[in-house]
């Protein structure tokens, strides 16, 4: 049911998917997450007014035809671009997003941008109502640790600077610390492969060899991250433990610059690294350390540019950056296609490095339709090796878990390695 009590029908599903594929909607990721459906490409281009692969059989049955058997397709439908919407609600005006008529276990009770987002339980949820009455997200900032200690929060992360003190046996909060599993994620710098000097593979490789990931991970980040050899995180389906990444080798980095078409360090054009953040905002110590390493090992003075988050994302999607950072990617669903294909296929809207390798595209397209899991993962291993060698990114690290504080009366707040809806399972005890 929708939150207003109306039954969800097959027509709601068809309308929602076709709305997402409508070029007027400007749903950025529709081409990435829906393009397996027959007719979506034509709808996105404006060549068709409907998606031919979506057919309503009756009120409770809809058929979706995809262009080939693809083992990851159902997982893709968990991405928000596939969510079911109420047509009347959406067409009521631009403010519908503040009063959405959804279908999930919680409905939006209050949203004040920059301050608070509050959800309340939907008793008509089809998989059983949530066990708590609501969830409140405080997004206005403040000292979360102080708020937690004052019982204003049930759950909070622990700043790295405070972790050792909280884990001290004499600290009363130690018993409330819960270890989080490693995330299926990756942090990275992106290099625009069409912009000098990153249009030369040797320069891109040099930037990878010139930073000491292991030392930064161990000393600065206290082993809360694992240096990334490639793209897929450890434990993820298709992960290749034998993949050889970039060791710290400043001499080789310097030699690669000399072998590049630029020939010498003083021939490199100016490099601008764009980060999300307001002008004058602080830069993380790890980024400062890597800038220092590039400066010391390659004698490059990288200019920093900070851009407000919404503008940063807009410019990122329009491929306006020469070099960009402050970014990560966490799995939307547990399949290597969600990293390697979504981020590196030459036709993907999420390929912000403008990276193009025909051999890679062929491997990724073969993997899409390969139904034997072992053979499919082998294709992804080959693809990842090509990506790492071509170096459109500087892969940094994967999270190695962490710690959160959870009040003792909170039960079944599950911590997962990827984003999964979980609040309907939570309950309180006295």
N, C-alpha and C positions, 0 to 999 in steps of 0.2 A: 504494500500500500504506500501511497504518498502520505506525507505528514498531515494532509488535510482529510485523510480517510478514503480518498478515491483510489480505486484499484488500479494498479499498473497493468497496462495492456501491451500487446505486441506492437501496436501503433505508436505507443510512447517510445519504445526502443528504436523503431525505425525512424521516427522523427528526430530523436536525439542524435543518432549517428549521422543522419543526413544533414542536420544542422551543423554538426562538427565539421563535416566535409564541405560545407558551403563556403566558397571563397569570401563571401561577405562577413562570415563569422571571424575570419582571420585566426583560426585555431592553429597556432604555430606547429604543434606536434601531430596534427591530424595526418599529414603525409607520412610521418614516421610510424605511427602506431595503428593506423587504419588502412594503409595502402595495400595490405594483403587482400582486402575485400574487393571482389570484382565490381568495377564501376566507380570506386572511390577516386581514382586518378582522374577520370573524366569529370566527375562532379567538382573536384578541386580546381580543375582547369576552366570550369565554366562551360564545358562542352555538353553537359547533361544536367537536367534539373532534378534527377533522382539517382539513387545508387542501385543499379540493376541487381547486385548481389544480395540485397536485403529485401526479403519478401514476407509479407504478413499472410499467414495461413488462416488463423482465427485469432480471437482475442488473447488466447494464451499460448500461441505458437508463432514464432518467427524463425525463418531460415536465413542463414548467412552463408553465402558461397564465397570461398576464397580461391585465389588463382592457382593454388597447388597445395597438396598436403604439407602442412608446416607444424612441427611438434610444439612450437612455442606460441601458437596463435591465441589459444584460450587465455594464456597468461597475459598476453598483450591487452586483452579486454579489461584487465583490472586497472589499467592506467586511466586517470581522470577524464581524458578526452572521450572515453566511452561511457561515462556515467549517464544514467537515465535522468532526464529533466522533464518538468511539466510544461508543456507548450504554452498553456494559458498563463502560467506564472512568468515565464520568460518574456512573453509578449506583452506583459502588463506595463512595462516601462523599464528604463535603465536601472532603477533602484531595486529590481528584483533580487539582485545578489545579496541585499541586506535582509530579505525575507524569502529565502529560497524554500520551495516546497519539495523537499528531498524524499528519500526512501530509506535512509540509514537508521541505525539504532538511536541516534541523537538528532534533534532538530535545533536550528540556530535560535537562541533566545535573545542574544544581545551581541552586537558587534560595534565597538567604537574603535575605529582605526587608530593604531598607535597606543591604545590603552588596554582594552580587554576584549576577549572573545569568550562568550559563555554559551554552552550547550545544555540542553535539558533532555531527559529521557523521552523517547517516543514509545508509548505503550503498545502501539500497533505493529511494532517491528516483527517481520515474518519469521525470524530465527530465535524468538524469545526476547522480551524486553531486557534492557541492561539492568544490572544489579545495583547501580548507583543512580541517584536522581539527576546528576548533572556533572559537567566538567567545566572548570573555569581556567582559561589561559590568561595570565597577566603578561601583557606584551609592552607595558609602559616602561620597562626597565626597573632599576632599583637593585638593592643588595639582596640577591636571592638567598644567600647563606643566612643573613640576619633575619629575613622573612621566614625562612625555614625554622630557625631556632625560636622565633616568636609564634610558631604554629599558624602562620599565614599561608604556608604552602605545605602540601603533602609530599611533594617530590621536587628535587632539584639536582642539577649537575654539580660537580665539585670542581672549582677552579684548580688548575694544576699547581698554582702557588700555595694552595691550602691543603693539598692532598696529604702530604707527609704528616702535617699536624693533626689532621682528623684521624689518620690511621694509627696515631700514637695510642698505646694501650691505656693511657690515662685519660683519653678524651672520651667523654660520655657518648658522643655521636658515633663512635667507632662501630657499635653494635647495629647501627642503622645503615651502614654502608653496604651496598649491593654491587657486586661486580657485573659489569655489562660485557656481553660477548663481543669479539671483534666484529666490526661492521663489514658488509660486502660493499666496500667503497674504494675510492682512490682520490688522492689529492695530486694536482699536477699544474704545470705551466703549459700553456698552449703557444705554439709558434706558427705564425701565418706563413705557409709554405710558398705563397705567391709574392711575398713582400721581402725585399732585400733587408738583411743578409740571409734570411731564413729560407730563401729560395734555393740555397745550396745545402745539400744533404750533409756535407762535411762540417759546415758551421753548426747545423742542428745537432749533430753528433758531438761536436766539441763542447757545446753547452751542457750536454748530458755528462760527459766525462769530467767536467771541471768542478762539480760539486760533490761534497763528501756526505752522502745521505746517511751512512751508518753512524758517523760521529754525531751528526745533528740529531738523529733519532735517539741515540743513547744518552747524550749529555744534555742537549737542550730540551728534548721532548720526553726524557725519562722513560724511554722504551714503551711509551703509550702508542707508538706507531711502529710499523714494520717497513723498512725500505722496499720500494717497489722495483722488482726486476722488469715487470711488464705491465699489463693493463688489468688482467683479471686478478681479484684478490684471493688469498689463500683460502682453501676450503670451498670455493665457489665451483659449481659444475663447469668442467672444462679447464680448470686451473692446471697449469703446466709447471710442476716443481722443478723441472730441468731447464727452464728457460733462462738463458744467460742475459742479464741486463748490463747496465753500465757501471763498472767499477770506478772508483775515484782514481783518475789518472791524468793529472794536469799536464804532464809532458806530452801525452798522446793528444790531449785537447789542443794544445798549442800547435802541434804538428799538423793536425787536421785543418786548423785555420790557415796555415801556410800552404797546405795542399789544395785549399778551396780556390774558387775562381777569383776571390778577393786578394789572395796571396799574402797579405800581411795584416796585422792588427790595425794599423793606422789607415788601412783602406776600407775598413768596415764602415758602413753608414751609421748614422745615429740610431740608437735603439731606445724605444719607449716601451716600458712595461706598464700596462694599465691594470689597476686593481679596483675592486669595488670599495667605496668608502667616500665620505665627505671630504672636501678639501681640508688638508691639515690633520686628518685622522691618523692615529698611530698605525705603524706598520708592524706586523708580528715579528718577534725576534728571529724566527726561522727564516722569514723572507729577507730580513736585514742581513742575516748570516750568509745566505746564498748570494745576495748581491755583492757582499764583500768577497766571497770566493771567486765569483766571475771577474770582479775587479782585479783581484790579486793574480789569478791564474791566466786570465785572458787580456788583462789590462783594458777592459771595456768599462766605460762609465755609463751605466744604464739609467736613463731618466725615468723617474716615477711619475705616473699620472693617476690620480684618484677620481673616480666618477660615482655619483650617487647611484644606488643599486638599480633602480628602475631604468635609468639611462644606460647604465652599464649593460644590463641584459638586452636592451634594445639594440645597442651598438654591437654587442657580441653576436646576436643573431643575424646582424647585417654584415658580419665579417669585416668590421672596421678597424680591428686592432692588429698591430704588428706583433706584439707579444702580450699575453694576458695571464693573470694568475689570481690567487685568492679563490680558487675554484676546486670543487670536488664533484664526484659523481657517485651516487649510491644506487644500488640495484633497484629497479622497479619490479623485477620478477627474476627468479633464479635461472637464467639462461644466458650463455655467453653472447647470444645475439644482441642482448640488451646493452652490452658494452661495445663489442667489436664492430658490429654492423651498424648500430644506431649512431655511434660516434665517429666511425672512420670510413664507411662506404662513401664513395665520391658523390652520390646523389642524396645523401642524408642531410636534412636541414640542421642536424646537430653536429655536423662536421665543420666546426668553426675554425679549424686550421686550413680550410680549403685544400685539404690533402687529397691527392688523386693518384691512385696506383691501379692500373687495369688488372694486373695479376691478382691483387688483393680483392678487387670487386668480384672476380670470377670465383675465387675461393669462398667468399661470403655468400654469394648467390647459390653456390652448390650446397653449402651448409644449411641454407634455409630449407631445402627440400630433402635433405638426407635424413632418412628415418632410422637408420642404424646408429645408435648413440655413440658407439666407439668410433665408427667411421666419421661421424659428424664432429666429435671432439677433436679428432686428428686434423680435420680441415681447419678448425679454429686454432689449433696449435700452430699450423703453418701460417695462418693469417696473422696471428699475434707476433710471430717471429718477424714477418715482413714489416709490421707496424713499428716494432721496437727498432729494427735496423734503419728504417726510413726516418724515424725520430720526428714526427710532427708534434709530439709532446716532449716535455721533460717530466716523466713520471716521478713522483716524489715518494709517497708512502701510502700504506693502508692502515687504518686504525687497528690497534691491537687490544681493543677493549677499553674499558675505563671504569669509572666508579660513579654511582649516583647515591643520593640519600633518599630513602623511602621510609615514611613513618611506619612504626610497628603495627598500626591498626589497618594498614593498606594491604590487601591480599590480591594475589593473581595479577599484579601489574607486571606483565611479561616483557622481558627485554629481548628483542630479536635482532639478527644481523642485517635485516632490511626493513623497510617501512611496511608495517602490517597494522591494520586497525585493531586496537586492543582494549579500548576503554570499556566496552560492554562486558568484559569479563571481570572487571575489578569489583571488589566488594570490601566493606568495612567490617571489622570486629571491634568489640569494646576493649 
